[in-house]
Amino acid sequence: MLSELRIRNFALIDNLSVRLGQGLNVLTGETGAGKSIVVGALSLLLGERASADVVRAGANRASVEGVFELDDDGLVDWLAERGIDADEGVLILKREVALEGRNRAWINGSPTTASLLGELGAMLVSLHGQHQHQTLLRRDEQRAILDAFGGHEPLLQRITDAHAAVSALSAQIEGLEQRRRDALQRADFLRFQVDEIEAAEVEPDEEEKLSEESARLSHAEELIGLASGLADAAATGESSAVQRLDSVRRSLDQLVRIDPSQAALSELFDTAYYALEELGSRLEQYLLLVEHDPARLESINRRQDLLFRLRSKYGPQLEDVIRTLEDARRELGVIETAEFEIGELAGRRDSARAELGALCAELTRLRTEAAAALSADVNRILPELGMDGGQLEVAILPLTEPGPAGTEEIEFRVALNRGFEPKPLAHVVSGGELSRVMLALKTILARLDAVPTVIFDEVDAGIGGRVALQVGDKMRGVAESHQVLAITHLPQIASRAHRHLLVRKDDSGQRTTTSVTLLDELQRVGEIARMLGGDPESQASLTHARELLEKGGVPVAD
């Protein structure tokens, strides 16, 4: 329930707090007093697109804040899933519009997005105004109303999921068929790539190895000379370092015999001596590997040229060449495997289509039953709303293919007078009549609608007299299960309210301002008398106003 609406610097409103209660709340006032401004501020709070035009002249920003009391555990859980704590069942939404800069939104003090605020707002408030009624003319909205009435949502969700599964399988089949067609068109080229790269037997790191071997072969004579000289100098020559170290060993041995504390020097000497021997041995082994082989060098050069050409075509690296081979093999494999995979997918799609068809058939049956019941319920209410000859028919229009919402469209058709064929709602209904059809539907759906607050913004257009009283009674009936806020200019409807709020516009100061006052019993009598159109001070108008209020269940003291 919306318990309080706070508005600052919004259009004509300077600083305003509107307190609402359970049951039917009405908002009345002179034309232009600002009733629509209050509704506009609430629409902004519920996620409507923000515009800097709403900021009051002379202010930098406008803000709207709503305090909601929650008694729906499902909504509390929904908030908790999004990290929002509804502390003690109280939820505070706030929207701020800046004249310059960013607009902002909060839920219980935490920053949020306008889209999330709108999603939450749709769960808290159902707003029905003149432009909202136009949604009733759309077939998708009419289908939603019928499905809500019949309780078809769980089955409808299964159909939506089944349709998505069929669509996904169809997309897979189409994609596989397209890949197969592409592979067939490219088959000759792909086979050429495979043959060329396979014949080369490319290995990822062979270029580095070839480069090293090529350098060794190209400088074989120089390497042999260097290695041979080093081997001689280190260990194999007559005057090598190893040979010269023999005299060093004898001197060191004598030193250690005289001074055993220097025995570690022998270990250092042995390390150096054996290292030189090892160096000489390795150089001799290296000399065995280095050879002057022009034929091998030419072979390496040819291999390097081949790899360069492959890299130029499929590179830039050998890894890319190998990847090209793998991709070509995979694409050619599609030609061989696609037919089998397409057959398997087609079988799964047939099963999914069969399941979708069965679900849709069940939904069609349920919708047919619900259409008859909804029509009968509405047709019992329409005469009470001044449409004595009105008849609503819910038509079920088959589709050629099942969609995510079943195998039919839903169309509301209405005949305003007896003996006339029902026609689509959009073709025959005036604004006032459309309001009454909406109210009839809302009356029926009220027991099913989980949204706690319903707002009717001047849905009484085009009616009056006894019909207005009946509309007021229906609104009061909806208020038995919902909090209702009605913006009205009709005294008959205002007299049915549990709480009556008056909107006034004050032009006495330097700037025009709008205020909202909760009326007591005597003040309500005066406002109803004004709304009746006569002299609000006359005894006749006041007496008529008291009668309306008392018939509406509002006791009035003399």
C-alpha positions in Angstrom: 0.0 0.0 0.0 1.1 3.5 -0.8 1.0 5.3 2.5 2.6 8.6 1.7 3.7 10.6 -1.4 6.2 13.4 -1.0 6.8 15.8 -3.8 9.3 18.7 -3.9 9.9 21.3 -6.7 7.8 19.4 -9.2 5.9 21.6 -11.7 3.7 23.9 -9.6 4.4 21.9 -6.4 6.8 23.5 -4.0 6.7 21.0 -1.1 3.9 18.6 -0.7 3.1 15.5 1.3 0.0 13.4 0.4 -1.1 10.7 2.9 -3.2 7.9 1.7 -5.0 5.1 3.5 -6.7 1.8 2.9 -9.8 1.5 0.7 -10.9 4.2 -1.8 -9.0 7.5 -1.8 -10.3 10.2 -4.1 -8.5 13.3 -5.3 -10.6 16.2 -6.4 -10.2 19.9 -7.2 -10.9 22.7 -9.6 -9.8 22.2 -13.2 -6.1 23.2 -13.4 -5.6 22.9 -9.7 -2.9 20.3 -10.2 -4.5 16.9 -9.9 -2.7 15.6 -13.0 0.6 17.0 -11.6 0.2 14.7 -8.6 -0.4 11.7 -10.9 2.5 12.8 -13.1 4.8 12.9 -10.1 3.7 9.4 -9.1 4.2 8.2 -12.7 7.8 9.5 -12.5 8.4 7.6 -9.2 7.2 4.4 -10.9 9.8 4.6 -13.6 8.4 6.9 -16.3 10.9 8.7 -18.4 12.3 11.8 -16.7 12.4 15.3 -18.2 14.0 18.4 -16.8 10.8 20.2 -17.8 9.2 19.0 -14.6 11.6 20.9 -12.4 9.8 23.9 -10.7 10.9 27.3 -11.9 13.8 28.6 -9.8 14.8 25.2 -8.5 17.7 23.0 -9.5 16.1 19.6 -9.0 12.8 18.0 -8.4 12.2 14.9 -6.3 9.4 12.5 -5.7 9.4 10.0 -2.8 6.9 7.3 -2.0 6.5 5.3 1.2 5.0 1.8 0.7 3.9 -0.7 3.4 4.4 -4.3 2.2 2.5 -7.4 3.2 3.5 -9.6 0.3 6.3 -12.1 1.2 6.8 -12.8 -2.5 7.7 -9.1 -3.1 10.0 -9.1 0.0 11.8 -12.2 -1.4 12.1 -10.4 -4.8 13.7 -7.5 -3.2 16.0 -9.7 -1.1 17.2 -11.4 -4.3 18.4 -8.0 -5.5 20.1 -7.1 -2.3 17.3 -4.8 -1.1 16.2 -5.1 2.5 12.5 -4.1 3.1 13.1 -3.1 6.7 10.1 -4.0 8.8 7.9 -4.1 5.7 8.5 -0.5 4.7 9.8 0.4 1.3 10.8 3.9 0.2 11.3 4.8 -3.4 12.8 8.1 -4.5 13.4 9.7 -7.9 15.3 12.9 -8.5 15.3 14.9 -11.7 18.1 17.5 -12.1 17.8 20.6 -14.2 21.3 19.9 -15.4 23.3 16.7 -14.9 22.3 13.2 -14.0 18.9 12.0 -12.8 19.0 9.6 -9.9 16.9 7.0 -8.2 17.0 5.1 -4.8 15.3 2.2 -3.2 15.5 2.3 0.6 18.3 4.7 0.4 20.4 2.6 -2.0 21.1 4.0 -5.5 19.3 2.1 -8.3 18.4 2.5 -11.9 15.2 3.9 -13.3 14.5 0.6 -15.1 14.7 -1.4 -11.8 12.5 1.3 -10.2 10.0 0.9 -13.0 10.0 -2.9 -12.7 9.4 -2.6 -8.9 6.8 0.1 -9.5 4.8 -2.2 -11.7 4.6 -4.7 -8.9 3.4 -2.0 -6.4 1.0 0.2 -8.4 -1.4 -0.4 -11.4 -2.1 3.0 -13.0 -5.1 3.4 -15.3 -5.5 6.7 -17.0 -6.9 8.0 -20.4 -3.7 7.0 -22.2 -3.3 3.8 -20.3 -6.7 2.7 -21.5 -5.3 2.6 -25.0 -3.4 -0.5 -24.0 -6.7 -2.2 -23.7 -7.2 -1.9 -27.4 -4.1 -4.0 -28.1 -4.6 -7.7 -28.7 -1.6 -8.7 -26.6 -3.1 -6.8 -23.6 -6.4 -8.4 -24.2 -4.8 -11.8 -24.3 -2.9 -11.0 -21.0 -6.3 -10.1 -19.4 -7.9 -13.3 -20.5 -4.9 -15.4 -19.3 -4.9 -13.6 -15.9 -8.6 -14.3 -15.6 -8.2 -18.0 -16.5 -5.0 -18.5 -14.4 -3.1 -19.6 -17.5 0.3 -18.1 -16.6 2.0 -21.4 -15.6 0.9 -23.1 -18.8 1.7 -20.1 -20.9 5.3 -20.1 -19.4 5.7 -23.7 -20.5 4.5 -22.8 -24.0 7.0 -19.9 -24.1 9.8 -22.2 -23.1 8.7 -25.0 -25.5 8.5 -22.4 -28.4 12.0 -21.1 -27.5 13.3 -24.7 -27.6 11.8 -25.3 -31.0 13.2 -22.0 -32.3 16.7 -22.8 -30.9 16.7 -26.2 -32.6 15.5 -24.6 -35.8 18.3 -22.1 -35.6 20.9 -24.8 -35.0 19.6 -26.8 -38.0 19.6 -23.7 -40.2 23.1 -22.8 -39.1 24.4 -26.3 -39.7 22.8 -26.4 -43.1 24.4 -23.1 -44.0 27.8 -24.3 -42.8 27.4 -27.5 -44.9 26.4 -25.4 -48.0 29.4 -23.1 -47.4 31.7 -26.1 -47.0 30.5 -27.7 -50.2 31.1 -24.5 -52.1 34.7 -24.3 -50.7 35.4 -28.0 -50.8 38.0 -27.9 -53.6 39.9 -25.0 -52.0 39.7 -26.6 -48.6 41.1 -29.9 -50.0 43.9 -28.0 -51.7 44.8 -26.4 -48.4 44.7 -29.7 -46.6 46.9 -31.4 -49.2 49.4 -28.6 -49.4 49.9 -28.3 -45.6 49.8 -32.0 -44.9 52.4 -32.6 -47.6 54.7 -30.1 -45.9 54.4 -31.9 -42.5 54.8 -28.7 -40.6 55.9 -28.7 -37.0 55.4 -25.7 -34.8 59.0 -25.1 -33.7 61.0 -26.4 -36.6 61.9 -23.0 -38.1 64.1 -22.2 -35.0 65.8 -25.6 -35.3 66.4 -25.1 -39.0 67.8 -21.7 -38.5 70.3 -23.0 -35.9 71.4 -25.9 -38.2 71.7 -23.6 -41.2 74.0 -21.2 -39.2 76.1 -24.2 -38.1 76.5 -25.5 -41.7 77.1 -22.1 -43.2 80.0 -21.5 -40.8 81.3 -25.1 -40.5 84.9 -24.4 -41.4 85.1 -21.5 -39.0 83.5 -23.5 -36.2 85.8 -26.4 -36.7 88.8 -24.2 -36.5 87.6 -22.4 -33.4 86.6 -25.7 -31.6 89.9 -27.4 -32.5 92.0 -24.5 -31.3 90.0 -24.3 -28.1 90.4 -28.1 -27.5 94.1 -27.9 -28.0 94.5 -24.9 -25.7 92.4 -26.4 -23.0 93.4 -30.1 -22.9 94.6 -31.8 -26.0 97.6 -29.8 -27.1 101.2 -30.3 -26.0 101.2 -27.0 -24.3 97.6 -27.0 -23.2 96.4 -25.7 -19.9 95.9 -29.2 -18.6 99.6 -30.0 -19.3 100.8 -26.9 -17.7 98.7 -27.5 -14.6 100.8 -30.7 -13.8 103.7 -28.6 -12.5 101.2 -26.5 -10.5 99.8 -29.7 -9.0 103.3 -30.8 -7.7 103.9 -27.4 -6.1 100.4 -27.4 -4.5 100.9 -30.9 -3.2 104.2 -29.9 -1.5 102.5 -26.8 0.0 99.7 -28.9 1.5 102.2 -31.4 3.0 103.9 -28.6 4.8 100.7 -26.8 5.8 97.7 -29.3 5.9 95.4 -26.4 6.8 95.4 -25.5 3.1 94.0 -28.8 2.0 91.0 -27.0 0.5 93.2 -25.5 -2.1 93.7 -29.0 -3.6 89.9 -29.3 -3.9 89.8 -26.0 -5.8 92.6 -27.1 -8.0 91.0 -30.5 -8.8 87.7 -28.7 -9.7 89.6 -26.4 -12.2 91.6 -29.3 -13.6 88.7 -31.6 -14.2 86.7 -28.7 -15.7 89.4 -28.1 -18.2 89.5 -31.8 -19.1 85.6 -31.8 -19.5 85.8 -28.7 -21.7 88.3 -30.4 -23.9 86.2 -33.6 -24.1 83.1 -31.6 -25.0 84.9 -29.6 -27.7 86.1 -32.9 -29.2 82.6 -34.2 -29.2 81.4 -31.0 -30.8 84.0 -31.4 -33.6 82.4 -34.7 -34.5 79.1 -33.0 -35.0 80.2 -30.1 -37.1 80.7 -31.1 -40.7 80.9 -29.4 -44.0 77.8 -30.6 -45.8 76.7 -28.4 -48.7 73.9 -30.9 -49.7 72.3 -30.7 -46.2 72.6 -26.9 -46.3 70.8 -26.7 -49.6 68.1 -29.0 -48.3 67.6 -26.8 -45.3 67.4 -23.7 -47.5 64.7 -25.3 -49.6 62.7 -26.3 -46.4 63.0 -22.7 -45.1 61.7 -21.4 -48.4 58.7 -23.7 -48.3 57.8 -22.7 -44.7 58.2 -19.1 -45.7 55.7 -19.5 -48.6 53.2 -21.3 -46.3 53.5 -18.6 -43.7 53.0 -15.9 -46.4 49.7 -17.7 -47.4 48.4 -18.9 -44.1 50.5 -17.2 -41.4 52.0 -15.0 -40.2 53.3 -17.8 -37.9 53.6 -21.6 -38.3 51.0 -22.0 -35.6 48.6 -20.1 -37.9 49.5 -22.5 -40.8 48.7 -25.5 -38.6 45.5 -23.9 -37.4 44.5 -23.3 -41.0 45.0 -27.1 -41.6 42.8 -27.9 -38.6 40.1 -25.5 -39.6 40.0 -26.8 -43.2 39.8 -30.4 -41.9 37.0 -29.4 -39.6 35.1 -27.6 -42.3 35.4 -30.6 -44.6 34.3 -32.8 -41.8 31.0 -30.8 -41.7 30.2 -32.2 -45.2 30.5 -35.7 -43.9 28.8 -35.3 -40.4 26.3 -32.5 -41.1 23.6 -34.8 -42.6 23.7 -37.1 -39.5 23.7 -34.1 -37.1 20.9 -32.4 -39.0 18.8 -35.6 -38.9 19.4 -35.9 -35.1 18.4 -32.2 -34.5 15.4 -32.5 -36.8 14.2 -35.5 -34.7 14.6 -33.5 -31.5 12.8 -30.5 -33.1 9.9 -32.8 -34.1 9.5 -34.0 -30.5 9.7 -30.4 -29.3 7.1 -29.3 -31.8 4.8 -32.2 -30.7 5.1 -31.1 -27.1 4.5 -27.5 -28.1 1.4 -28.5 -30.1 0.0 -30.5 -27.1 0.5 -27.6 -24.7 -1.0 -25.1 -27.2 -4.1 -27.3 -27.7 -4.6 -27.4 -23.9 -4.2 -23.6 -23.7 -6.7 -23.2 -26.5 -9.2 -25.3 -24.6 -8.7 -23.4 -21.4 -8.9 -20.0 -23.2 -12.1 -21.0 -24.9 -13.6 -21.8 -21.5 -12.2 -18.7 -19.9 -13.4 -16.5 -22.8 -17.0 -17.6 -22.3 -16.7 -17.1 -18.5 -15.1 -13.6 -18.8 -17.7 -12.5 -21.3 -20.5 -13.6 -19.0 -19.0 -11.8 -16.0 -18.4 -8.6 -17.8 -21.8 -8.6 -19.4 -23.4 -8.9 -16.0 -21.5 -5.7 -14.8 -21.9 -3.5 -17.9 -25.6 -2.6 -17.3 -24.6 -1.5 -13.8 -22.2 0.9 -15.5 -24.8 2.5 -17.8 -24.3 0.2 -20.8 -27.6 -1.6 -20.6 -27.3 -3.1 -24.1 -23.6 -3.6 -23.9 -22.2 -7.1 -24.7 -18.6 -8.1 -24.6 -17.4 -11.0 -26.7 -14.0 -12.5 -26.3 -13.0 -13.9 -29.8 -10.3 -16.5 -30.3 -8.5 -16.0 -33.6 -6.4 -19.0 -34.7 -2.8 -18.4 -35.9 -1.2 -20.4 -38.8 1.8 -21.3 -36.6 2.2 -21.6 -32.9 3.9 -18.6 -31.2 5.4 -18.0 -27.8 1.9 -17.2 -26.5 0.0 -20.1 -28.1 -1.8 -20.7 -31.4 -4.3 -17.9 -31.2 -4.7 -14.2 -30.8 -7.4 -12.8 -28.5 -9.7 -10.0 -29.5 -12.2 -8.2 -27.3 -15.3 -7.3 -29.3 -18.2 -5.2 -28.0 -21.8 -4.4 -29.1 -23.1 -1.2 -27.4 -26.7 -1.9 -28.3 -28.8 -4.9 -28.5 -29.2 -6.5 -32.0 -25.8 -5.3 -33.2 -22.9 -7.5 -34.1 -19.9 -7.1 -31.8 -17.0 -5.3 -33.3 -13.4 -4.9 -32.2 -13.1 -2.7 -29.1 -11.0 -0.1 -30.9 -13.6 0.4 -33.6 -16.7 1.2 -31.6 -15.8 2.4 -28.1 -15.6 6.1 -27.0 -13.3 7.2 -24.2 -16.0 7.0 -21.5 -17.2 3.7 -22.7 -13.7 2.3 -22.8 -13.2 3.5 -19.2 -16.3 1.6 -18.1 -15.2 -1.6 -19.9 -11.8 -1.2 -18.2 -13.5 -0.7 -14.8 -15.7 -3.8 -15.4 -12.6 -5.9 -16.2 -10.8 -4.5 -13.2 -13.7 -5.3 -11.0 -13.6 -8.9 -12.1 -9.8 -9.2 -12.0 -9.4 -7.4 -8.7 -9.5 -10.7 -6.8 -6.6 -12.1 -9.0 -4.4 -9.0 -9.2 -1.5 -9.1 -6.8 -0.6 -5.4 -7.3 -1.7 -3.8 -4.0 -2.5 -0.2 -5.3 -4.8 0.7 -8.2 -5.0 4.3 -9.5 -7.8 5.5 -11.8 -6.9 8.8 -13.4 -10.2 10.4 -14.6 -11.6 7.2 -15.9 -15.1 8.7 -15.4 -14.9 10.7 -18.6 -18.2 10.9 -20.5 -20.5 9.6 -17.7 -22.7 11.1 -15.0 -25.8 10.8 -13.0 -26.9 7.2 -11.9 -24.1 5.7 -14.0 -21.5 7.7 -12.1 -22.9 6.4 -8.8 -22.6 2.8 -10.1 -19.0 3.5 -11.2 -18.3 4.8 -7.8 -19.8 1.7 -6.2 -17.6 -0.5 -8.4 -14.5 1.4 -7.5 -15.4 1.0 -3.8 -15.9 -2.7 -4.5 -12.4 -2.9 -6.0 -11.1 -1.1 -2.9 -12.3 -4.0 -0.7 -9.2 -6.0 -1.9 -6.9 -3.1 -3.1 -5.9 0.3 -2.1 -7.6 2.6 -4.7 -6.8 6.2 -5.6 -9.2 7.8 -8.0 -8.7 11.2 -9.6 -12.3 12.4 -10.4 -14.4 15.4 -11.2 -17.7 13.6 -10.4 -19.3 14.1 -6.9 -21.1 10.7 -7.2 -17.7 9.0 -7.2 -16.1 11.3 -4.6 -19.0 10.5 -2.3 -18.0 6.8 -2.3 -14.5 7.4 -1.0 -13.1 6.3 2.4 -10.7 9.3 2.2 -11.2 12.5 0.3 -8.2 14.7 -0.6 -8.7 18.2 -2.1 -6.1 19.7 -4.5 -5.9 23.5 -4.5 -3.9 26.0 -6.5 -2.8 29.2 -4.8 -2.1 32.3 -6.9 -2.0 34.7 -4.0 1.8 34.8 -3.6 4.6 35.6 -6.0 4.5 32.1 -7.4 1.6 29.7 -8.0 1.7 26.7 -5.7 -0.4 23.5 -5.4 -1.4 21.9 -2.1 -3.4 18.8 -1.0 -5.6 18.7 2.0 -7.3 15.7 3.7 -11.0 16.7 4.2 -13.0 16.1 7.3 -16.7 15.3 7.1 -17.9 18.9 7.0 -15.3 19.9 4.5 -16.3 16.9 2.3 -19.9 18.2 2.3 -18.7 21.5 1.0 -16.4 20.0 -1.7 -19.2 17.6 -2.9 -21.6 20.6 -3.0 -19.1 22.5 -5.2 -18.7 19.5 -7.5 -22.5 19.3 -7.9 -22.2 22.5 -10.0 -24.7 24.6 -8.0 -24.1 27.2 -5.4 -21.8 25.4 -2.9 -23.2 27.7 -0.1 -26.8 27.0 -0.8 -28.8 24.7 1.6 -30.0 22.6 -1.4 -26.5 21.9 -2.6 -25.3 21.1 0.9 -28.3 18.8 1.5 -27.7 17.0 -1.8 -24.1 16.6 -0.9 -25.0 15.1 2.5 -27.4 12.7 0.8 -24.7 11.5 -1.6 -22.2 10.9 1.2 -24.7 9.1 3.4 -25.7 6.8 0.5 -22.0 6.2 -0.1 -21.7 4.9 3.4 -20.2 8.1 4.9 -22.0 9.4 8.0 -22.2 13.2 8.1 -22.9 15.1 11.3 -25.4 17.9 11.0 
